[in-house]
Amino acid sequence: MAGLLALLFFLPISFVYGRHRARRAKSGPGGLKRRLAALLPLPLLVGACLGLAVLFHASGEGTLGGGAAIFSTGNGVVDAGLRTARLVGDLALVLFFLSLPFVLGSAVAALLLVLDARGVRAIPAEAPEPPPAEGRD
């Protein structure tokens, strides 16, 4: 229930951020694949790390005395990668008010870019800037 409430709370700012990112990506060079490749890698990484951190804490391993059986592979390199990803996820959970709109806004931007490529007018045009007021000092 708390996750649903957080989602509802962060959706408006995520939509505004996603629309801004989509508008900036649309004005850049390249096609849809290039725009999505420039837009999505970091939000996907942060989202995966968030998911890993939530799984880690939901499994009870985040408590004192919890075993490390689920996320222990026996391979030092893979374990170090999982620990690093969990650390990034924990940091994203602490800064959830920044990370959730970032991840959700990037998903909204990707959706708007795909809809725009399909011919649906999903991304509004840039509003022209008002002319400077003359005669003011």
KETOR-303567 format. One record per atom (N, C-alpha, C): atom name; x, y, z. Coordinates in Angstrom, 3 decimals. Layout:
! residues N
CA, X, Y, Z
...
This chain:
! residues 137
N, 0.814, -1.189, 0.000
CA, 0.000, 0.000, 0.000
C, 0.864, 1.262, 0.000
N, 1.950, 1.230, 0.762
CA, 2.830, 2.403, 0.817
C, 3.479, 2.648, -0.545
N, 3.801, 1.574, -1.251
CA, 4.393, 1.729, -2.579
C, 3.425, 2.375, -3.561
N, 2.160, 2.001, -3.482
CA, 1.141, 2.597, -4.343
C, 0.959, 4.077, -4.040
N, 0.954, 4.411, -2.754
CA, 0.826, 5.822, -2.376
C, 2.043, 6.631, -2.825
N, 3.240, 6.043, -2.707
CA, 4.444, 6.735, -3.183
C, 4.384, 6.927, -4.691
N, 3.902, 5.909, -5.390
CA, 3.779, 6.015, -6.845
C, 2.808, 7.135, -7.225
N, 1.655, 7.176, -6.562
CA, 0.683, 8.234, -6.846
C, 1.220, 9.618, -6.485
N, 2.016, 9.686, -5.440
CA, 2.581, 10.965, -5.031
C, 3.615, 11.474, -6.038
N, 4.429, 10.564, -6.590
CA, 5.522, 10.970, -7.468
C, 5.155, 10.996, -8.953
N, 3.988, 10.482, -9.339
CA, 3.629, 10.468, -10.756
C, 3.516, 11.860, -11.387
N, 2.918, 12.853, -10.746
CA, 2.836, 14.165, -11.408
C, 4.200, 14.783, -11.704
N, 5.115, 14.769, -10.740
CA, 6.432, 15.350, -10.994
C, 7.208, 14.492, -11.990
N, 6.973, 13.180, -11.967
CA, 7.624, 12.296, -12.928
C, 7.143, 12.588, -14.342
N, 5.848, 12.856, -14.483
CA, 5.320, 13.169, -15.803
C, 5.887, 14.478, -16.331
N, 5.969, 15.484, -15.469
CA, 6.532, 16.773, -15.895
C, 7.992, 16.604, -16.301
N, 8.759, 15.865, -15.490
CA, 10.167, 15.615, -15.798
C, 10.313, 14.785, -17.071
N, 9.471, 13.773, -17.237
CA, 9.523, 12.937, -18.435
C, 9.176, 13.696, -19.696
N, 8.179, 14.571, -19.603
CA, 7.816, 15.381, -20.771
C, 8.952, 16.322, -21.154
N, 9.621, 16.883, -20.140
CA, 10.767, 17.760, -20.404
C, 11.900, 16.972, -21.066
N, 12.210, 15.788, -20.547
CA, 13.278, 14.965, -21.125
C, 12.940, 14.532, -22.547
N, 11.672, 14.189, -22.789
CA, 11.258, 13.771, -24.131
C, 11.357, 14.930, -25.114
N, 10.972, 16.111, -24.675
CA, 11.043, 17.287, -25.536
C, 12.493, 17.600, -25.912
N, 13.400, 17.500, -24.926
CA, 14.825, 17.747, -25.207
C, 15.419, 16.660, -26.083
N, 15.017, 15.401, -25.867
CA, 15.541, 14.298, -26.677
C, 15.025, 14.388, -28.109
N, 13.787, 14.838, -28.273
CA, 13.222, 14.955, -29.619
C, 13.943, 16.018, -30.435
N, 14.406, 17.061, -29.786
CA, 15.087, 18.133, -30.514
C, 16.509, 17.743, -30.897
N, 17.030, 16.667, -30.328
CA, 18.390, 16.217, -30.629
C, 18.444, 15.439, -31.937
N, 19.673, 15.133, -32.390
CA, 19.822, 14.399, -33.650
C, 19.556, 12.906, -33.453
N, 19.309, 12.231, -34.570
CA, 19.174, 10.782, -34.548
C, 17.728, 10.324, -34.543
N, 17.594, 9.017, -34.711
CA, 16.272, 8.415, -34.727
C, 15.851, 7.955, -33.342
N, 14.787, 7.161, -33.329
CA, 14.214, 6.707, -32.063
C, 15.189, 5.833, -31.283
N, 15.855, 4.912, -31.956
CA, 16.778, 4.017, -31.249
C, 17.922, 4.793, -30.604
N, 18.431, 5.760, -31.312
CA, 19.530, 6.558, -30.761
C, 19.065, 7.391, -29.568
N, 17.867, 7.934, -29.666
CA, 17.335, 8.742, -28.563
C, 17.089, 7.887, -27.327
N, 16.518, 6.694, -27.533
CA, 16.277, 5.807, -26.391
C, 17.583, 5.305, -25.798
N, 18.575, 5.063, -26.643
CA, 19.881, 4.619, -26.147
C, 20.556, 5.710, -25.330
N, 20.300, 6.951, -25.647
CA, 20.867, 8.057, -24.876
C, 20.069, 8.317, -23.599
N, 18.799, 7.951, -23.596
CA, 17.911, 8.286, -22.494
C, 17.872, 7.227, -21.392
N, 17.943, 5.940, -21.758
CA, 17.572, 4.899, -20.815
C, 18.656, 4.194, -20.013
N, 19.932, 4.165, -20.371
CA, 20.872, 3.312, -19.613
C, 20.965, 3.613, -18.122
N, 21.128, 4.846, -17.731
CA, 21.272, 5.168, -16.309
C, 19.980, 4.918, -15.529
N, 18.802, 5.315, -16.025
CA, 17.579, 4.983, -15.278
C, 17.345, 3.478, -15.152
N, 17.705, 2.694, -16.178
CA, 17.575, 1.246, -16.063
C, 18.504, 0.687, -15.000
N, 19.719, 1.205, -14.934
CA, 20.669, 0.762, -13.925
C, 20.172, 1.115, -12.519
N, 19.713, 2.339, -12.340
CA, 19.211, 2.764, -11.027
C, 17.967, 1.965, -10.659
N, 17.088, 1.717, -11.621
CA, 15.889, 0.923, -11.349
C, 16.226, -0.507, -10.967
N, 17.194, -1.116, -11.654
CA, 17.618, -2.480, -11.305
C, 18.252, -2.516, -9.922
N, 19.065, -1.525, -9.606
CA, 19.685, -1.467, -8.274
C, 18.640, -1.240, -7.192
N, 17.626, -0.420, -7.489
CA, 16.521, -0.228, -6.545
C, 15.802, -1.545, -6.286
N, 15.526, -2.268, -7.349
CA, 14.860, -3.561, -7.206
C, 15.683, -4.551, -6.410
N, 16.993, -4.579, -6.656
CA, 17.879, -5.472, -5.920
C, 17.920, -5.109, -4.436
N, 17.959, -3.820, -4.129
CA, 17.982, -3.393, -2.728
C, 16.669, -3.721, -2.030
N, 15.558, -3.554, -2.719
CA, 14.261, -3.892, -2.127
C, 14.179, -5.394, -1.887
N, 14.639, -6.209, -2.854
CA, 14.658, -7.668, -2.655
C, 15.552, -8.056, -1.493
N, 16.679, -7.407, -1.385
CA, 17.608, -7.715, -0.304
C, 16.977, -7.442, 1.054
N, 16.321, -6.297, 1.191
CA, 15.719, -5.940, 2.467
C, 14.439, -6.726, 2.726
N, 13.720, -7.098, 1.668
CA, 12.496, -7.881, 1.846
C, 12.797, -9.327, 2.222
N, 13.972, -9.827, 1.850
CA, 14.319, -11.204, 2.176
C, 14.771, -11.362, 3.617
N, 14.928, -10.274, 4.337
CA, 15.330, -10.342, 5.731
C, 16.824, -10.315, 5.925
N, 17.586, -10.190, 4.833
CA, 19.034, -10.175, 4.952
C, 19.545, -8.830, 5.410
N, 18.723, -7.813, 5.344
CA, 19.155, -6.502, 5.774
C, 19.126, -6.352, 7.286
N, 18.561, -7.346, 7.982
CA, 18.510, -7.273, 9.438
C, 19.774, -7.853, 10.039
N, 20.013, -7.542, 11.277
CA, 21.178, -8.099, 11.959
C, 20.987, -9.594, 12.140
N, 22.014, -10.361, 11.868
CA, 21.954, -11.809, 12.025
C, 21.359, -12.515, 10.831
N, 20.936, -11.783, 9.806
CA, 20.377, -12.418, 8.617
C, 21.468, -13.083, 7.807
N, 21.165, -14.220, 7.233
CA, 22.145, -14.945, 6.429
C, 22.343, -14.291, 5.078
N, 23.448, -14.573, 4.451
CA, 23.741, -14.008, 3.131
C, 23.637, -15.079, 2.066
N, 22.704, -16.024, 2.255
CA, 22.624, -17.163, 1.351
C, 22.028, -16.793, -0.006
N, 21.060, -15.911, -0.040
CA, 20.373, -15.619, -1.300
C, 21.276, -14.848, -2.257
N, 21.996, -13.870, -1.765
CA, 22.804, -13.024, -2.636
C, 24.283, -13.375, -2.600
N, 24.621, -14.554, -2.177
CA, 26.010, -14.995, -2.162
C, 26.196, -16.050, -3.249
N, 27.097, -15.801, -4.178
CA, 27.309, -16.730, -5.281
C, 28.565, -17.567, -5.099
N, 29.459, -17.123, -4.264
CA, 30.720, -17.833, -4.106
C, 31.803, -17.312, -5.036
N, 31.431, -16.509, -6.006
CA, 32.383, -15.885, -6.920
C, 32.644, -14.473, -6.414
N, 33.896, -14.153, -6.148
CA, 34.230, -12.862, -5.565
C, 33.860, -11.680, -6.435
N, 34.037, -11.810, -7.751
CA, 33.739, -10.702, -8.656
C, 32.231, -10.463, -8.720
N, 31.462, -11.531, -8.830
CA, 30.009, -11.382, -8.891
C, 29.466, -10.861, -7.563
N, 30.014, -11.375, -6.448
CA, 29.582, -10.877, -5.137
C, 29.902, -9.398, -4.965
N, 31.069, -8.970, -5.436
CA, 31.421, -7.548, -5.357
C, 30.476, -6.710, -6.219
N, 30.118, -7.211, -7.387
CA, 29.166, -6.500, -8.243
C, 27.794, -6.400, -7.599
N, 27.348, -7.500, -6.978
CA, 26.053, -7.465, -6.295
C, 26.076, -6.529, -5.093
N, 27.188, -6.532, -4.352
CA, 27.294, -5.612, -3.213
C, 27.285, -4.159, -3.681
N, 27.986, -3.885, -4.776
CA, 28.015, -2.523, -5.312
C, 26.633, -2.103, -5.798
N, 25.949, -3.008, -6.503
CA, 24.597, -2.698, -6.977
C, 23.653, -2.489, -5.802
N, 23.809, -3.294, -4.749
CA, 22.973, -3.120, -3.566
C, 23.265, -1.790, -2.879
N, 24.539, -1.391, -2.867
CA, 24.909, -0.107, -2.275
C, 24.284, 1.052, -3.055
N, 24.332, 0.971, -4.386
CA, 23.695, 2.007, -5.209
C, 22.187, 2.003, -4.973
N, 21.597, 0.809, -4.873
CA, 20.164, 0.709, -4.602
C, 19.794, 1.256, -3.239
N, 20.631, 0.973, -2.234
CA, 20.366, 1.528, -0.905
C, 20.447, 3.053, -0.909
N, 21.408, 3.587, -1.623
CA, 21.515, 5.037, -1.737
C, 20.299, 5.612, -2.464
N, 19.842, 4.920, -3.498
CA, 18.647, 5.374, -4.214
C, 17.409, 5.279, -3.328
N, 17.372, 4.268, -2.449
CA, 16.239, 4.173, -1.523
C, 16.267, 5.304, -0.498
N, 17.454, 5.674, -0.048
CA, 17.558, 6.780, 0.897
C, 17.133, 8.083, 0.216
N, 17.537, 8.254, -1.019
CA, 17.184, 9.455, -1.782
C, 16.003, 9.176, -2.710
N, 14.989, 8.474, -2.203
CA, 13.861, 8.055, -3.033
C, 13.120, 9.225, -3.645
N, 13.120, 10.363, -2.993
CA, 12.410, 11.530, -3.520
C, 13.095, 12.082, -4.765
N, 14.328, 11.686, -5.024
CA, 15.015, 12.043, -6.266
C, 15.041, 10.885, -7.241
N, 15.271, 9.675, -6.738
CA, 15.461, 8.537, -7.631
C, 14.151, 8.056, -8.261
N, 13.061, 8.065, -7.510
CA, 11.800, 7.601, -8.083
C, 11.309, 8.499, -9.213
N, 11.272, 9.832, -9.060
CA, 10.878, 10.649, -10.212
C, 11.853, 10.524, -11.383
N, 13.144, 10.294, -11.103
CA, 14.122, 10.120, -12.176
C, 13.819, 8.871, -12.988
N, 13.594, 7.759, -12.314
CA, 13.325, 6.498, -13.014
C, 11.966, 6.542, -13.697
N, 10.933, 6.980, -12.989
CA, 9.593, 7.046, -13.575
C, 9.517, 8.087, -14.691
N, 10.179, 9.223, -14.516
CA, 10.185, 10.248, -15.557
C, 10.887, 9.787, -16.824
N, 11.942, 9.015, -16.680
CA, 12.623, 8.476, -17.859
C, 11.746, 7.459, -18.575
N, 10.974, 6.678, -17.817
CA, 10.033, 5.745, -18.443
C, 8.937, 6.502, -19.187
N, 8.456, 7.586, -18.601
CA, 7.450, 8.424, -19.272
C, 8.048, 9.042, -20.531
N, 9.291, 9.516, -20.458
CA, 9.944, 10.104, -21.630
C, 10.103, 9.071, -22.742
N, 10.486, 7.861, -22.393
CA, 10.628, 6.806, -23.400
C, 9.275, 6.495, -24.036
N, 8.237, 6.419, -23.215
CA, 6.895, 6.168, -23.747
C, 6.459, 7.291, -24.685
N, 6.703, 8.529, -24.295
CA, 6.324, 9.664, -25.154
C, 7.109, 9.665, -26.463
N, 8.388, 9.315, -26.405
CA, 9.186, 9.253, -27.632
C, 8.697, 8.151, -28.562
N, 8.330, 7.005, -28.011
CA, 7.812, 5.904, -28.837
C, 6.475, 6.293, -29.448
N, 5.605, 6.905, -28.650
CA, 4.314, 7.355, -29.191
C, 4.502, 8.407, -30.269
N, 5.447, 9.307, -30.075
CA, 5.717, 10.330, -31.081
C, 6.253, 9.715, -32.365
N, 7.077, 8.688, -32.244
CA, 7.612, 8.021, -33.435
C, 6.513, 7.270, -34.187
N, 5.488, 6.829, -33.472
CA, 4.369, 6.115, -34.097
C, 3.371, 7.064, -34.743
N, 3.535, 8.351, -34.565
CA, 2.660, 9.321, -35.206
C, 1.646, 9.959, -34.274
N, 1.604, 9.528, -33.036
CA, 0.709, 10.152, -32.060
C, 1.391, 11.418, -31.559
N, 0.678, 12.513, -31.572
CA, 1.276, 13.768, -31.127
C, 1.298, 13.797, -29.603
N, 2.325, 13.162, -29.039
CA, 2.414, 13.027, -27.586
C, 3.305, 14.086, -26.956
N, 4.235, 14.623, -27.730
CA, 5.166, 15.611, -27.190
C, 4.771, 16.978, -27.724
N, 4.346, 17.876, -26.840
CA, 3.963, 19.210, -27.315
C, 5.180, 19.980, -27.806
N, 4.938, 20.878, -28.722
CA, 6.023, 21.694, -29.267
C, 6.523, 22.668, -28.207
N, 7.758, 23.087, -28.383
CA, 8.345, 24.071, -27.466
C, 7.547, 25.362, -27.545
N, 7.249, 25.936, -26.415
CA, 6.550, 27.213, -26.386
C, 7.543, 28.318, -26.751
N, 7.159, 29.214, -27.649
CA, 8.082, 30.293, -27.992
C, 8.293, 31.221, -26.807
N, 9.514, 31.694, -26.692
CA, 9.816, 32.610, -25.596
C, 9.222, 33.974, -25.897
N, 8.692, 34.642, -24.889
CA, 8.101, 35.961, -25.126
C, 9.196, 36.965, -25.468
N, 8.870, 37.924, -26.313
CA, 9.874, 38.934, -26.652
C, 10.221, 39.773, -25.430
N, 11.446, 40.251, -25.372
CA, 11.819, 41.088, -24.211
C, 11.054, 42.392, -24.218
N, 10.665, 42.816, -23.045
CA, 9.932, 44.060, -22.909
C, 10.866, 45.245, -23.161
N, 10.467, 46.101, -24.072
CA, 11.300, 47.253, -24.397
C, 10.897, 48.455, -23.548
N, 11.822, 49.283, -23.289
CA, 11.554, 50.500, -22.541
C, 11.674, 50.312, -21.046
N, 12.083, 49.125, -20.622
CA, 12.263, 48.883, -19.189
C, 13.737, 48.933, -18.884
N, 14.047, 49.556, -17.785
CA, 15.457, 49.669, -17.393
C, 15.783, 48.703, -16.297
